[in-house]
Amino acid sequence: KQWYQRRVRVTAELKKRGVRFAFMMDEGCPVLKKGSYPGVNGPVGLICTAEKGFATMKLSIEHRGGHASAPPPNGGAITMLSNAIIALHNTPMPSLFGQGIEVSMFEH
């Protein structure tokens, strides 16, 4: 509720000062103006349904130690952890754009 109240106060202050924006973006999603696309008859705030997200991960491994002069056959802890990072990199989340509520936005 607090974030909403802050936005209301900021909006009121900007109106009081006569500030008018040419456009507004919220993480890449614009507010469309009347006539900007077929079927848009007034301001429309797009819902961003296909934005790229992110994840922060902490990876660790426990493995017996060794020496570079005689590495274990599987490459050891560094190789195992590197392979896990490569596996994460090679399996991104699939794009589901066009399979959700955004479809109706492009039907016109």
C-alpha positions as CSV (number, residue, x, y, z in Angstrom):
1,K,0.0,0.0,0.0
2,Q,2.9,2.4,0.7
3,W,4.3,2.1,-2.8
4,Y,0.9,3.1,-4.2
5,Q,0.6,6.1,-1.9
6,R,4.1,7.3,-2.9
7,R,3.2,7.0,-6.5
8,V,0.0,9.0,-6.0
9,R,2.0,11.8,-4.2
10,V,4.7,11.8,-7.0
11,T,2.0,12.0,-9.7
12,A,0.2,14.8,-7.9
13,E,3.5,16.8,-7.6
14,L,4.4,16.3,-11.3
15,K,0.9,17.5,-12.3
16,K,1.2,20.5,-10.0
17,R,4.5,21.4,-11.7
18,G,3.0,20.9,-15.2
19,V,5.4,18.1,-16.1
20,R,4.3,16.1,-19.2
21,F,6.2,13.1,-20.4
22,A,6.7,12.3,-24.1
23,F,6.5,8.6,-23.1
24,M,6.8,6.3,-20.1
25,M,8.4,2.9,-19.8
26,D,8.1,0.4,-17.0
27,E,10.8,-2.2,-17.5
28,G,10.3,-2.0,-21.3
29,C,6.5,-1.8,-21.5
30,P,5.2,1.4,-22.9
31,V,1.9,3.1,-22.4
32,L,0.3,3.3,-25.9
33,K,-1.5,6.4,-27.0
34,K,-4.8,6.6,-28.9
35,G,-4.3,5.5,-32.5
36,S,-0.8,4.1,-32.0
37,Y,-2.1,0.7,-33.0
38,P,-5.3,-0.5,-34.5
39,G,-7.9,-1.0,-31.8
40,V,-6.2,1.4,-29.3
41,N,-8.8,4.0,-28.5
42,G,-7.1,5.6,-25.5
43,P,-4.1,5.2,-23.2
44,V,-3.2,1.5,-22.8
45,G,-0.6,0.3,-20.3
46,L,0.9,-2.9,-21.7
47,I,1.3,-5.9,-19.3
48,C,4.8,-7.3,-19.8
49,T,4.3,-11.0,-20.1
50,A,7.5,-11.9,-21.8
51,E,10.1,-10.0,-20.0
52,K,13.4,-11.7,-19.4
53,G,13.9,-12.5,-15.8
54,F,17.0,-13.5,-13.9
55,A,18.1,-15.7,-11.1
56,T,21.0,-15.5,-8.7
57,M,22.5,-18.8,-7.7
58,K,25.2,-19.9,-5.4
59,L,26.8,-23.2,-6.5
60,S,29.2,-25.1,-4.3
61,I,30.7,-28.6,-4.3
62,E,32.3,-30.8,-1.8
63,H,34.9,-33.2,-3.2
64,R,38.1,-34.6,-2.1
65,G,41.2,-32.5,-2.8
66,G,44.0,-33.4,-5.2
67,H,46.9,-32.0,-7.0
68,A,47.2,-30.6,-10.6
69,S,50.1,-33.1,-11.3
70,A,47.7,-36.0,-10.7
71,P,44.1,-34.9,-11.4
72,P,41.3,-37.4,-10.8
73,P,39.8,-39.1,-13.9
74,N,36.6,-37.0,-13.7
75,G,38.6,-33.7,-13.5
76,G,37.8,-33.1,-9.9
77,A,35.7,-30.4,-8.2
78,I,36.5,-27.6,-10.6
79,T,35.5,-29.6,-13.6
80,M,32.4,-30.9,-12.0
81,L,31.3,-27.3,-11.0
82,S,32.2,-26.0,-14.4
83,N,30.1,-28.7,-16.0
84,A,27.2,-27.7,-13.8
85,I,27.5,-24.0,-14.9
86,I,27.7,-25.0,-18.6
87,A,24.6,-27.2,-18.1
88,L,22.7,-24.2,-16.6
89,H,23.9,-22.0,-19.5
90,N,22.8,-24.6,-22.1
91,T,19.3,-25.1,-20.7
92,P,17.6,-21.6,-20.6
93,M,13.9,-21.2,-19.8
94,P,11.9,-21.6,-23.0
95,S,10.1,-18.6,-24.5
96,L,6.3,-19.0,-24.0
97,F,5.5,-15.7,-25.8
98,G,2.4,-16.2,-27.9
99,Q,0.9,-18.8,-25.6
100,G,-0.5,-16.5,-22.9
101,I,-2.7,-13.5,-22.3
102,E,-0.6,-11.4,-24.6
103,V,-2.1,-13.0,-27.7
104,S,-5.2,-10.9,-27.6
105,M,-3.0,-7.7,-27.6
106,F,-1.9,-8.6,-31.2
107,E,-5.2,-9.9,-32.6
108,H,-6.3,-6.6,-34.2
